[in-house]
Structures are given as C-alpha cells and as structure tokens.
Amino acid sequence: MEIDSDIVIVGAGISGLATALALHRLGIKSLVLESSDILRAAGIAFTTWTNAWRALDALGIGDSLRQQHGQLFGIYTSSTVTGDVTSYVPFTNKGKHGDHEVRCVRRKALLEALAKDLPNDTIRYSAKVVSIEESGSFKLVHLADGSTLKAKVLLGCDGVTSVVAKWLGFKKPSLTGRSAIRGCAYYKDGHGFESKFQQFVGNGVRYGIVPCDDTAVYWFLTWCPSVQENNTLQDADQLKLKQFVLSKLGKVPEQVKAVIEDTELEEIVRAPLGYRPPWEIVFGSISKENVCVAGDACHPMTPDLGQGGCSALEDGVILARCVANALLNHENEDQYQRIKNGLEKYAKERRWRAFDLISTGYLLGWIQEFDWFGMRFIREKFLSAYLSGLFLNKADVDLTQLVLES
C-alpha cells in the first residue's frame, strides 16, 4: 500500500519532534515515523543551555518546561586530585545576544511536551524504515510492515543509526574510546544542593552533578576505559556500574558522593561515546534533493559541551523555517526546486555550527580527561574558567536564528 505524505520525518526523538512541532506552528502538517511502539525516553536528563531555551520558546513550550525544572546560576569546577575548587563561572552575566538561561531537563518531560502539542495523528509508532527509493521528484519510504510512504520532503531525525543518513552517504559515527555512565537520584524531601552545576575533573575522569528541580539530581561520569575496565564492565549490571563510579570519584564532598549511593539501580545507564568526525560534516551531504538530516542523524557529538540535545532543538526550528519557506513560497520555480533550495539553505546554515560544536566538544573532553601532570597543572591553574566558559559561549546564539517566521 502506497500512501502520499508531503513531509515525512523519520524519528520521534528531540530533533524529529521539534521539527514537526515547528512545522505545525507554521500551519504545515507532517508525519513522524517512530520505530518503537512508544515515545522514546532514554537518556535520563540533559543540561539545556541558552540556545535550547530560545528554541523551546519559539516552539511555544518553554514556559511549561520552566515550571518543572529549576534554573541554574553557575558552574563550579573542582579537582578530584586535590579537592580544591579551580573555577566558578556564573550564569547571570549577559551574553552577546542577551541573558543566559540554564536548566537541567528530564528527557522524558521534553519529549512529552513536544509531542503533546502535536495533532494526534502526527506520530506513527512501530514504523521502522527499511529502505528509501527514488521515484521522480518523490522519495518512497518503505516500512517493515510492507507499507510505503510517498514523500515530497524526507527529513532524517533517526539518531546515530540513521537510515536516512546512510542513504545520504554518511558513515556510522566513530567511537572516541571514551565512555559515560549516567544516572538520576530522587529525594522526596528535597536534595539540599545549590542551584549550581558542579563538575569534578582529574585522575582521567570528569564527574558532574546537576539539580533538575528540588527533588531530582542528574549525574554523569565520563572517562577513557582501560582494556581491563572494558572487559570488566562489558556485561556489568547496574550494581557493578554504581560501585565502579564510586571507585573513580577521587576527592569529592561526601554529599556529592552520596548522590551516586542514593541512585536506584534502574536509573543507571552506560554508553560508549561516539561522534561524527567534523570533516565529514564539511565534505558530506547534509541535504540532497528533497532529503536532509538533523540532530544526531546529522551531527552526533560527545556530551562534553552539553550541546547534543540543544543543537537538535536549534535544528528543528531552523529546518522547519526553511521547509515552510519552500512550501509556502509561490515564486515561478517549481516546488521541487524550492524544496531543494530550502534544504540546501538549511545545510549551509548548520554545517559550520555543527563543525564547531563537534570539534570544541571533542577537544574539551580530551583536555579535561587527559591527566599527564603538566596538562593537569595548566588545566587547573589557567584553563579551568575558560573551559567552563565555553558552555555559555557556544550556547549564545543570535536570537533572530531561532524564530518561526516563514
């Protein structure tokens, strides 16, 4: 069975739902294909920086998410070797493009907020894409259930294993050799932490705790596992992961260490860290004809800048605007050419932004975890505040980029 659909979005993650909601705000209907049978909520939580909040406001869901997540007012960096605070960067200073806003948002809450404002028939679950075929100016999207969608515009927002990215010629993301363990601790009577991002760096690890609200604290540990650690953790259950994290913390306050101890086992996950080499973004095809990619399908990156989800929200707003301009514009050239030009404009806008975020995040992770003594001395004495300042600098985007005006 072949079904006509003007805009098909593959993937109901952050970038896919953001794009669909942005199109909906512009009066354009889309169909989102999600391979799982429910909304995906993996990932626990992530820090949403200024650029993310500007995108969320453009999408019309910023205020509802603010009510659920407390604002953060600065970032402390401490040494896990000495226990000393090496820098503090406030979030209250104005950026080049306005005030900063930083919060830690639960991924599930974000996805539910994005999906809630979409028309009921927007997301099609259990819709796994198996292949893409060209048919004149259309793309035929073949699903595992045997059905086929005929799309004027095909947008790949299907994550690091993207079928659409593969069709465009992108390789699978590269592994960095680093890994992350994440979790969230819940305190019914309140956790007592300041509304600050705290990170601890040294001994080859980076550990951070970030309050989401008065009762939830998100935490993460990133490091480069040895061969022995990889072998030990390969099939480790959550109890062993918790014990491993506790063994790697170094000199941190007992209250900070207790966050790990207080985390329920089902709230702990481990994942290798991958990225798309930035030169692939420069020379690869983000768009081709009436097809393009966004979010992790386009620019998977390490979490060191906290920009993976934030830049995916940026993508959604900018991509929707470019698509809307193509569909609603009635100039002399045909619609297919307008769509192609619109997606090329999106690719041009996002290419160097993605290159910058991937490159900066990769280098930031390397500098923070490389623990040769000379590097540690330079990092703690001279670079700590500068490195923390990168979080704000890379999130300080031009407000005019994140508006929904077709």
N, C-alpha and C positions, 0 to 999 in steps of 0.2 A: 504494500500500500504506500502510495506517494502522497505526501501532504505538503502544500505550499505554506511557507512561512517567510515573511520578509526578512526578519532578523532572528538568527539562531545564535544563542550564546551557549557555549559548552562549558559547564562547570558552575555549581552554585556555591562557590567559595566567596571570599571577600570581593575580588575584582569582578566576578560574574554578577553577583547580586547588586553591587554598586553601579555597574554599567546598566543593568536592567532598570534599577530604580531611577537613575538619572534620565534614561530614555522615557520612562513613564512620566516623570515630572515635565518633560518636554512634549508630552502628548503622543508618544510613539510606543507602540506595543512590540514586545519581543517575547521569545520563547527561550527559557533556560532549561538545558538538559543536565540532569544530575544523575550520575551513575549509581549512587547509593539509594536506598529506599527511604531515607530520612535526611534532614538537613545535617550536614557535617559540622561537628563541633570540636574536632581535635585541635590541640594546640594550647588549651587551658586559658591563657591570657597573654596580652602583649601591651607594651607601652605605646600609647597613642600620642604622638608629638603634634606640634602646632599645625603642620600641613594636613594631618589627618582630620583635625577638628574643623579646619576650613572646608575640607571636602565634605565632612558629615553635615555641616551647616548648609552647604549647597544642596545636599540631598534631603534636607528637612528633618533629620533625625538626631541632630547634635544635642538639643536640649533634653530629649528623653534619656539619652545615654549619660548626660551630665548628672541627672538625678540619681543614677545608680552607681556612679564611680567618682570618688573624691579627687580633688585637684592636688597635684604635687607641686612643691615650691622650690625644689633644689635637688642637687645630686652631690652626695658625699662620696669621695673615693678614699679608700684606706688600703694600707699594705697588709697582706696576710702574713708577711715575714716579720714585720716589727709591730704590727697592730696600730701604727700611727695613722692619723688622717693626713693624706697627702694633698687634698684639694677639696674645695667646696665651690660649686657653681650654682648661683641662684637662678631660678626660672622667672624671676619677677622683672628682670631687665628687659627693656624693649628691644625687639629685633629691627632689622632694616625695614621690614614690611609690617610692623605692628607688634602687639603684645604676644607673648608666648603663652601657650596653654598645653599642659602635660597631664595626662591621667593614665592609669593602668586599667584596661578594659578587658572584661572576660570575652573570649572569642564567641562563646555561645550567645551572649547577650547582644553582641554586634550583629551576628548573622540573623538572629531572630528579629532585631529591629529593622534590618534591611528587608527581610522577607515579608514582614508584617504589613508594610505599606505598598506591596505589590498586588495587583489583581490576582484573584485566587487561581486563575488558570495559567499563570506565568511560568511556574516551575513544574517540570515534568520529571518525576522521580523514576528510578530504575530504568534510566535511559542511557545505556552505555554505547558510546560511539565506537564503531569498529573500523570504519573506513570513510574516506572522503573522495568524491568523484566529481569531475568537471562535467557540466552539461551546458554548453554555450556560455551565457553570461551568469548562469546559476551554479551553485555548488550543491551536490547531492550528498546528504549526510546519512549514512547507513547505520542503523542501530542494531544491537544484538537481538532484539525481539523480531527482526525481519522488516520493520517499517523503515521508510525513507523520507527524509525531510528535504524539500527543495527550497534553498535559501538564496535570497538576494544578497544578504550580508552574513558572513560567518565569523564569529568572534570567539577565539580560543582563550578561555579563562580556566582551563582544566589542570592547572598545577604543574608540578615538576615532571610528571609523566605525560604531559600533554600530547594528545593525538594530533591536534592542530599544529602545534609547534613542530612536530615531526614532519607533517605534510609540508610545512614551510621550509624544511631543510635544517632545522636546529638539531643538534646532538643532545643526548641526555646530559643533565647537569653534571659537572665534575665534583668529586669528593675532595674536601680540603685536608682530610686526615684528622680533622678535629671532630669532637662530639659534644652533645649537650644533654644534660639531664634537667628536667623541669618539674615543678610541682606547685601546689597551692595549699596553704594551710588556712583553716577556718576556725574562728574564735567567736562563739556565740555571745560572749560577754565583752567582746572588744579585744583587739590585739595590743593596744598601747603604743604603737610605733608613731613617730612623727610622720607628717605627710611629705616625706622625702624619699627619693630614690637613693639606696645605699648600695655601692659596689665595692668589692674587695678583690684586689689584684696582687698576684705574686705566687711564687712556687709553681709557676706554669699553669695556673688556673685563673679564671675570672668568675666570681660568685656575686650574685646580686639579689636583693630583696626589694620588692615594690608593693606598697599597700594598694589594693584595689578600692577599698572602702573601709569602714570601721571594723569589719569582721573578717576580711579576707586579705591574705598576703601572698602574692605570687613570688616565686623564687626560681633561679636558674643557676646552673654551673656549666661552664664551657672549659674544655681543656683538650690537649692532644694526647690521646691514649697511647701508652706503650703497647708493644706486641703482647706482653703478658696481660695488661689490663683489658685489651680487646678480647683475648681468649677467655679471661675470667668473666667478663660482662656480656659476652655474646648471647648466652641463654639465661642471663641472670633474671631472677624475679624482682619485684619491686622492693622487697625487704633487703636484698643484697645491694640494690641501687641506692637505697637510703643509707645503708651502712657505708657504702663506698663514698658517697657525698660527704658524710660526716668525717670520714678519714682524710678528706682533701681540703678542709676548710682553713687550716692554719690558725693564726691568731685573730679570732673574731670574737666579739662580745657574746656572752652566754645567751642573752636574749635573742641574738641573731641565729646562733646555733640551734636554739630551741625551735625555730620555725621549721627546720628540717625534721626534728624529732616529733613535732606536733602534726606533721602532714600524714594524712591517711594514705595507705599503700596504693589504693586505686587512683590517687591523684598524682602519681609519679610516672613520668614517661621519659624514655631515652630515644635520641635520634642522631644519626650522623649529620654533619653539617656540609651541605653542598652549595654550589654557586655556578652561575654561567660565566665562564671567562669573559672579561669585558670586551676583548677584541671580537668575540662572536657577536656581541650586540652591535658593534660598529660596522662589521662587514656582513652580518647576517640579514635575513629578510624578516623584519618585524611585521611587514604587510606585503601582500602580493595580490594584485587584482582586487577582489572583494572579500579578502580574508586577512585577519590580523590576530595578534595575540596580546594579552595583557596580564598583569600580575605575575605570579610565579611561572606561568607558562612562558612568559617573555624574559623576565629578569630575576630568576632565583638568586638570592644573596644570603650571605651569612648574617646572623642576627646581631652583630656587634654594634651596628648603628641604630637598631630597632626600627628599621625603615621598610621591612618586607611588607607588612600589612598596611602601613601608612602610604607607601607609594602605590600599592594596589588600589587604595581609595582614590588617590590622585588620578590613576589611570582611568578609573570608571567615569569620573566626571569629564575628563578631557576627551576620552574616546566617545562618550555619548554625545558631547557637543559637536564633534567632528562628523559623526554619523548623521545627527539631526540636520546639520547644515547641508549635507549632501542630499538627504531625502526631501527636505522641505524647500530646497532651493529649486527654482524653476527657470534656470538660465537655459540658453539654447542647446548646450551639450547634453547628451543623453544621460539618463540616470546612472547607468553602469559606470560611465566615465566620472561622474560626480562622486560616486561612492569610492571608486579607486583613488581619486584625488584626495578625498576626505581622509581615507585611511593612511595615505602617504603623508598627509599633513600631521596626523596623529603620530606616526612613526618618527617623523622628523623632530617633533616636539619632545618625544620621550627618549629617543636614542641616547643623547648625551646626559640626560638626567639619570638614566639607568646606569650608564657607564660610570658616572661619578659616584653613585651610591654603592655599586658593587665594588669598585676599586677602593674607595675610602673604608668601607666596612671590612674588606679583606685585610687591608694594611693595619687598621685599628685592632683587629683581633690578633694579628701576628705580633704587633708591638706590645700588647697587653699580656700576652701569654709567653712570649719569648723571655726566658729568665736567666740568660747569661748575666753575670753580676754587673758588668758595665752598662748593659741595657736597663737593668732594674734601677740602677742608681740614676741614670738620665731620666727614666720614666717618672720616678718618684720625686726627684728634685726639680725637674724642669718642665716635663711634658704633661703632668697629671691634669692640670687645669685646662690646658689646651685640648687634650684628648676628650675630656668631658664636654668642653665647649662645642665640639663637633656635632654632638647630638642636636644642639639648638641651631647651629649654623646651617646644617643640612635640612632642617625642618622649616626654615624661614623662607617660604616661597612667596612669590608675588601674588597678592590677593586676586588680581584680575585673571590669573590662570584657572582659578577654581570657582568659576561662576557658571551657572547654567543659563546661558543665553544663546539661543540658536540663531 
